[in-house]
């Protein structure tokens, strides 16, 4: 996964008033923390940061005063109405270091005819190398019959990832739709002649 470079500025003003001024300038207040150092308060470019954070678990290279620092976004606060980013917590990482992230579950394939699938776990928690973080995992339900379950331990994780979610947790459940599916099938199979004779 390629890292995305963001030019940051050291931040010396704090509080709600300062944060509002930063956001008015189309910038985002953020804080870098981790590895036992003091938190570093920075300002990030608004547009570039929003584009970068469209990717899941993106690796960022935060350039502060000419010094690069690898980091991942651990918490992104958004305006609930406008969906603009209001603040970012960034965790400092190093190459070779293992960190915990959540990866999204993508369902592929179709279960057996007459069944539906329920996604019980939208994400899985994994431990992965900081500079090779996975974004998602594919779970195939192709041809699965009603009653089939896929547990977290059944999911093939990206190379180098270690599952932290409960291995027995049900990720996907295949079931029959509620209601009288058999009667609906019978109605749909009715011929036009039969339908008109009833009318």
C-alpha positions in Angstrom: 0.0 0.0 0.0 1.5 3.3 -1.1 1.7 6.0 1.6 0.1 9.4 1.0 2.2 12.5 2.0 0.5 15.4 3.7 2.2 18.6 4.5 1.4 19.6 8.1 1.9 22.8 10.1 2.8 22.8 13.8 -0.2 24.2 15.8 0.2 26.6 18.7 -3.3 27.8 19.1 -5.9 25.6 20.9 -9.5 25.7 21.9 -12.8 25.9 20.0 -12.1 29.4 18.6 -8.8 28.4 17.2 -10.3 25.1 15.7 -13.0 27.2 14.0 -10.5 29.5 12.5 -8.4 26.6 11.2 -11.5 25.0 9.6 -12.5 28.3 8.0 -9.1 28.3 6.2 -10.1 24.8 4.8 -7.6 23.1 7.2 -8.1 20.4 9.8 -6.8 20.3 13.3 -5.1 17.0 14.2 -2.9 15.5 16.9 0.0 13.0 16.4 0.6 10.6 19.3 2.3 7.4 20.1 5.7 5.7 20.9 5.9 7.5 24.3 6.4 10.9 22.9 4.4 14.0 23.7 1.4 14.6 21.5 2.2 16.9 18.6 -0.7 19.2 17.5 -0.7 20.0 13.8 -2.9 21.4 11.1 -3.5 19.4 7.9 -4.7 20.5 4.5 -8.4 20.0 4.3 -9.0 18.8 0.8 -6.0 16.5 0.5 -6.8 15.0 3.9 -10.4 14.3 3.0 -9.3 12.6 -0.3 -6.7 10.5 1.6 -9.1 9.3 4.2 -11.5 8.0 1.6 -9.3 4.9 1.7 -9.5 2.5 4.7 -6.4 2.1 6.9 -4.4 4.4 4.6 -0.8 5.0 5.6 0.0 8.7 5.9 3.4 10.4 5.8 2.9 13.6 7.8 5.5 16.1 7.0 6.0 18.6 9.9 8.7 21.2 9.3 10.5 19.0 6.8 10.5 15.9 9.0 8.3 13.0 7.9 6.3 10.9 10.3 4.4 7.7 9.4 0.9 7.6 10.9 -2.5 6.1 10.5 -5.8 7.7 11.4 -7.3 6.2 14.5 -10.2 8.5 15.1 -11.9 10.9 12.6 -14.5 13.3 13.9 -17.0 14.5 11.3 -19.7 17.1 11.3 -22.9 15.1 11.4 -24.7 17.4 9.0 -22.1 18.4 6.4 -19.9 15.3 6.9 -16.8 17.5 6.8 -13.8 16.4 8.9 -13.5 18.4 12.1 -10.5 16.7 13.8 -8.2 13.7 13.3 -6.3 11.6 15.8 -3.2 10.1 14.2 -1.2 7.2 15.6 2.5 7.3 14.9 3.7 4.0 13.4 7.0 2.5 12.3 7.9 0.1 9.5 7.8 -3.5 10.9 5.5 -2.5 13.8 2.3 -4.5 14.3 -0.9 -2.5 15.0 -4.6 -3.3 15.4 -7.0 -2.1 12.7 -10.6 -3.0 11.6 -11.0 -4.2 8.0 -14.4 -4.2 6.2 -16.1 -7.4 5.2 -17.1 -7.6 1.5 -19.6 -10.3 0.5 -19.1 -11.9 -2.9 -21.2 -14.5 -4.8 -24.8 -15.5 -4.4 -26.2 -18.0 -1.9 -28.5 -20.8 -3.0 -31.8 -19.8 -4.7 -34.6 -19.0 -2.2 -32.1 -17.9 0.5 -30.8 -14.6 1.8 -27.7 -13.7 3.7 -27.3 -11.6 6.9 -24.0 -9.9 7.6 -23.5 -10.2 11.4 -20.0 -8.6 11.4 -19.4 -5.7 9.1 -15.7 -5.5 10.1 -13.1 -7.8 11.5 -10.4 -6.7 14.0 -6.9 -7.8 12.9 -3.3 -7.2 13.8 -1.1 -6.3 10.8 2.2 -4.7 9.8 1.8 -0.9 9.9 3.1 -0.3 6.4 1.1 -3.1 4.9 -2.4 -2.6 6.4 -5.2 -4.4 4.6 -8.4 -2.5 3.7 -10.9 -5.2 3.4 -11.5 -9.0 3.2 -13.7 -10.9 0.7 -16.1 -13.5 2.0 -17.7 -15.8 -0.6 -21.3 -17.1 0.0 -21.5 -18.7 -3.5 -24.1 -21.6 -3.4 -24.4 -21.7 0.4 -27.7 -23.3 1.6 -30.0 -22.0 4.3 -28.5 -22.6 7.7 -24.9 -22.1 6.6 -22.7 -20.0 8.8 -19.3 -18.4 8.1 -17.3 -17.8 11.3 -14.4 -15.3 11.7 -12.0 -18.2 11.8 -13.2 -19.4 8.4 -12.3 -16.1 6.6 -9.1 -16.1 4.6 -7.2 -13.0 5.9 -4.7 -11.0 3.9 -1.1 -12.4 4.2 0.6 -11.2 7.4 -2.7 -10.4 9.3 -3.7 -12.0 12.6 -7.3 -12.3 13.6 -8.3 -10.6 16.8 -12.1 -10.9 16.5 -13.5 -13.9 18.4 -12.8 -16.8 16.0 -16.3 -18.3 16.7 -18.1 -15.0 15.9 -20.6 -15.5 13.1 -19.7 -13.2 10.2 -22.4 -14.2 7.7 -25.5 -16.3 8.2 -27.5 -17.8 5.3 -31.2 -18.2 5.9 -34.6 -18.4 4.3 -36.6 -15.1 4.0 -39.3 -14.7 6.6 -42.9 -15.3 5.4 -44.5 -18.2 3.5 -41.9 -18.5 0.8 -43.5 -21.8 -0.4 -46.9 -20.1 -1.0 -45.2 -17.3 -2.9 -43.4 -19.7 -5.1 -46.7 -21.5 -5.9 -48.4 -18.2 -6.8 -45.5 -17.2 -9.1 -45.7 -20.6 -10.8 -49.4 -20.3 -11.6 -50.1 -20.2 -15.3 -51.9 -17.2 -17.0 -54.8 -19.5 -17.8 -55.2 -20.5 -14.2 -54.9 -16.9 -13.0 -57.6 -15.7 -15.5 -60.0 -18.6 -14.6 -59.9 -17.5 -11.0 -60.9 -13.9 -12.0 
